[in-house]
Amino acid sequence: MPNRFIFSLRFSSKVFLKMAVLAFAMIVFMTLFRLNLYFLSVFHATPDAAFVEIAQSFLAGFRFDLLIFGFLFIPLYFLVMIQAVLQKWPRAGFLFYKVYFTIVWFLICALTFVDFFHFAKYGKRMCFADYNSWNMQSWLEQFQSMPPNQSWIFCIITVLLFSLGYMLVKSLKFGEWKDEYSPQAGSKFEVLWRVLLPLVMIVLAARGTVEAHHLALEHSEVSLDKVINEMALNAVWCFDK
């Protein structure tokens, strides 16, 4: 029997997939931010660090970055599911998702930019108290305390990565919702996995681990060197700490 709902639900899976690909690209960009942090700051502070520790720090960092997007996807999941149930896919909804990712990416880049200069001077991420006391004068002092080439390189990298992320969001195509019946009715199992699979993946990403306890500060402690451990974190995760 033709089923309009299953057609809408299948379309929601396509929307989730496109969002997931975009999020993965942004996580890769966050890894590139961390790579710049390593070469412009951490490398000089830890010349004798073992390669294994550096690799573990980047791996832990990927998990912390994934955690951020896991939380960011929670409201998106419910919005997309509501649209799937209502069988309404207006273009305004797709525009909202693009604006959402643009704002998210801008905030990630802005926090990462400010955090970089603090990290370069103090060897640690900024926490909430640091943001409360932050001002342009303190940032300018941190900027000027670094070698000019390093400061400007990171400025250029930040603009470049933000631009790349924005271009990806702008080019995102969700497809057209066609108000027609699906030729296949779809089974209860298909409905179940299309509803639950995205939710399970989002929850796992937001937890950052499959272990009993969610991702925490101790998961960044891969070395006896505090600077390497701090590198595994990200500016967004540390913002409210």
PLY file of the C-alpha trace (Angstrom):
ply
format ascii 1.0
element vertex 241
property float x
property float y
property float z
element edge 240
property int vertex1
property int vertex2
end_header
0.00 0.00 0.00
1.48 3.42 -0.92
2.73 5.26 2.12
3.39 9.00 2.12
4.99 8.93 5.58
7.74 6.47 4.66
8.62 8.67 1.69
8.99 11.62 4.06
11.02 9.52 6.49
13.37 8.40 3.72
13.85 12.01 2.75
14.73 12.82 6.38
17.51 10.20 6.20
18.96 12.02 3.19
18.83 15.30 5.11
20.63 13.74 8.08
23.29 12.27 5.80
24.03 15.62 4.18
24.24 17.28 7.60
26.53 14.52 8.87
28.90 14.96 5.91
29.01 18.71 6.57
29.68 18.14 10.28
32.47 15.68 9.50
34.11 18.25 7.21
33.95 20.82 10.00
35.50 18.34 12.44
38.34 17.85 9.94
38.76 21.65 9.85
38.89 21.68 13.67
41.65 19.08 13.45
43.50 21.42 11.08
43.12 24.18 13.69
44.70 21.82 16.22
47.46 20.97 13.75
48.29 24.66 13.43
48.25 25.01 17.20
50.75 22.18 17.39
53.20 23.54 14.84
52.90 27.19 15.89
52.98 26.67 19.66
53.03 23.16 21.13
55.91 21.88 18.99
58.27 24.56 20.34
57.20 23.92 23.94
57.54 20.12 23.72
60.52 19.36 21.45
61.15 15.98 23.10
57.56 14.73 23.07
57.04 11.22 21.71
55.18 10.84 18.43
52.78 8.38 20.06
51.71 10.97 22.63
51.12 13.58 19.93
49.07 11.09 17.89
47.02 10.13 20.96
46.38 13.80 21.68
45.03 14.33 18.16
42.87 11.21 18.45
41.46 12.40 21.77
40.94 15.81 20.18
38.88 14.27 17.40
36.62 12.71 20.04
36.16 16.05 21.82
35.35 17.74 18.50
32.86 14.99 17.68
31.25 15.50 21.09
30.58 19.16 20.28
28.73 18.29 17.09
26.86 15.52 18.86
25.30 18.12 21.16
24.71 20.51 18.26
22.78 17.80 16.40
20.32 17.12 19.24
17.91 19.99 18.38
18.36 19.28 14.67
17.28 15.67 15.17
13.95 16.66 16.70
13.32 19.36 14.10
13.95 16.96 11.22
11.83 14.24 12.83
8.96 16.69 13.32
9.17 17.60 9.65
9.21 13.92 8.70
6.08 13.24 10.76
4.26 16.34 9.49
5.45 15.56 5.96
6.33 19.21 5.46
9.67 20.23 3.95
9.51 23.98 3.21
12.57 25.71 1.81
12.55 28.00 4.83
13.45 24.96 6.93
16.49 24.22 4.80
17.51 27.88 5.02
17.27 27.65 8.81
19.62 24.66 8.85
22.14 26.56 6.73
21.95 29.60 9.01
22.32 27.32 12.03
25.52 25.72 10.71
26.89 29.10 9.61
26.43 30.57 13.10
27.85 27.43 14.72
30.93 27.47 12.49
31.48 31.20 13.05
31.35 30.75 16.84
33.71 27.76 16.69
36.21 29.74 14.61
35.89 32.84 16.82
36.43 30.92 20.06
39.31 28.96 18.54
40.94 32.18 17.33
40.77 33.88 20.73
41.82 30.70 22.52
44.92 30.22 20.33
46.70 33.33 21.58
45.84 32.53 25.19
47.18 28.99 24.71
50.37 30.27 23.07
51.10 32.46 26.11
49.93 30.29 29.01
50.06 26.75 27.59
46.43 26.01 28.43
42.93 26.47 27.04
40.70 29.36 28.06
37.98 28.58 30.58
34.84 30.55 31.44
36.67 32.77 33.95
39.26 33.66 31.30
36.54 34.68 28.85
34.90 36.86 31.51
38.14 38.78 32.02
39.03 38.88 28.31
39.27 42.20 26.50
40.82 43.54 23.31
43.78 45.00 25.18
44.76 41.64 26.67
44.30 39.96 23.29
46.48 42.59 21.61
49.21 42.00 24.17
49.05 38.25 23.52
49.10 38.88 19.77
52.17 41.11 20.00
54.00 38.77 22.38
54.17 36.10 19.66
56.52 36.17 16.67
54.71 38.22 13.97
54.86 35.44 11.40
53.12 32.97 13.75
50.38 35.45 14.68
49.59 36.37 11.09
49.79 32.78 9.89
47.09 31.76 12.35
44.97 34.78 11.39
45.15 33.75 7.75
44.45 30.09 8.60
41.39 31.12 10.63
39.96 33.22 7.80
40.69 30.44 5.31
39.07 27.67 7.36
36.03 29.80 8.19
35.64 30.61 4.49
35.90 26.95 3.52
33.29 26.00 6.11
30.97 28.77 4.96
31.37 27.71 1.33
30.43 24.14 2.27
27.33 25.34 4.09
26.36 27.62 1.22
26.75 24.83 -1.34
24.72 22.36 0.72
21.83 20.94 -1.31
19.11 19.04 0.50
17.15 18.17 -2.61
13.51 18.82 -3.42
10.61 17.40 -1.42
8.06 16.04 -3.85
4.52 15.72 -2.56
3.87 12.21 -3.82
3.41 8.70 -2.50
6.24 6.22 -2.23
5.81 3.19 -4.49
6.89 0.99 -1.58
5.01 0.93 1.69
8.05 0.24 3.85
8.26 -2.14 6.78
8.01 -1.38 10.49
11.69 -2.28 10.77
12.60 0.37 8.21
10.61 2.99 10.09
12.30 1.95 13.33
15.88 2.13 12.09
15.35 5.38 10.20
14.07 6.96 13.41
16.45 5.35 15.91
19.76 5.07 14.02
20.33 8.85 13.75
19.35 9.25 17.42
21.75 6.53 18.58
24.62 8.00 16.56
23.94 11.50 17.89
23.81 10.27 21.49
27.07 8.33 21.07
28.73 11.38 19.52
27.47 13.62 22.34
28.81 11.17 24.92
32.10 10.87 23.06
32.49 7.24 24.07
30.71 3.90 24.33
31.94 3.48 27.90
29.73 3.83 30.97
30.93 7.40 31.63
30.81 10.20 29.07
33.92 11.90 27.70
35.60 13.95 30.43
38.80 15.84 31.14
40.69 12.68 32.06
40.23 11.38 28.51
42.56 14.16 27.33
45.34 13.05 29.69
47.48 11.08 27.27
50.83 12.45 28.40
52.72 13.64 31.45
53.13 16.94 29.62
50.18 19.21 30.41
50.55 21.18 27.18
49.98 18.06 25.07
46.94 17.16 27.16
45.51 20.66 26.79
45.96 20.47 23.02
43.51 17.54 22.91
40.71 19.79 24.18
38.95 22.43 22.11
37.86 25.99 22.80
34.14 25.19 22.69
34.35 22.33 25.21
36.41 24.47 27.60
34.17 27.53 27.29
31.89 26.67 30.23
34.54 24.98 32.38
0 1
1 2
2 3
3 4
4 5
5 6
6 7
7 8
8 9
9 10
10 11
11 12
12 13
13 14
14 15
15 16
16 17
17 18
18 19
19 20
20 21
21 22
22 23
23 24
24 25
25 26
26 27
27 28
28 29
29 30
30 31
31 32
32 33
33 34
34 35
35 36
36 37
37 38
38 39
39 40
40 41
41 42
42 43
43 44
44 45
45 46
46 47
47 48
48 49
49 50
50 51
51 52
52 53
53 54
54 55
55 56
56 57
57 58
58 59
59 60
60 61
61 62
62 63
63 64
64 65
65 66
66 67
67 68
68 69
69 70
70 71
71 72
72 73
73 74
74 75
75 76
76 77
77 78
78 79
79 80
80 81
81 82
82 83
83 84
84 85
85 86
86 87
87 88
88 89
89 90
90 91
91 92
92 93
93 94
94 95
95 96
96 97
97 98
98 99
99 100
100 101
101 102
102 103
103 104
104 105
105 106
106 107
107 108
108 109
109 110
110 111
111 112
112 113
113 114
114 115
115 116
116 117
117 118
118 119
119 120
120 121
121 122
122 123
123 124
124 125
125 126
126 127
127 128
128 129
129 130
130 131
131 132
132 133
133 134
134 135
135 136
136 137
137 138
138 139
139 140
140 141
141 142
142 143
143 144
144 145
145 146
146 147
147 148
148 149
149 150
150 151
151 152
152 153
153 154
154 155
155 156
156 157
157 158
158 159
159 160
160 161
161 162
162 163
163 164
164 165
165 166
166 167
167 168
168 169
169 170
170 171
171 172
172 173
173 174
174 175
175 176
176 177
177 178
178 179
179 180
180 181
181 182
182 183
183 184
184 185
185 186
186 187
187 188
188 189
189 190
190 191
191 192
192 193
193 194
194 195
195 196
196 197
197 198
198 199
199 200
200 201
201 202
202 203
203 204
204 205
205 206
206 207
207 208
208 209
209 210
210 211
211 212
212 213
213 214
214 215
215 216
216 217
217 218
218 219
219 220
220 221
221 222
222 223
223 224
224 225
225 226
226 227
227 228
228 229
229 230
230 231
231 232
232 233
233 234
234 235
235 236
236 237
237 238
238 239
239 240
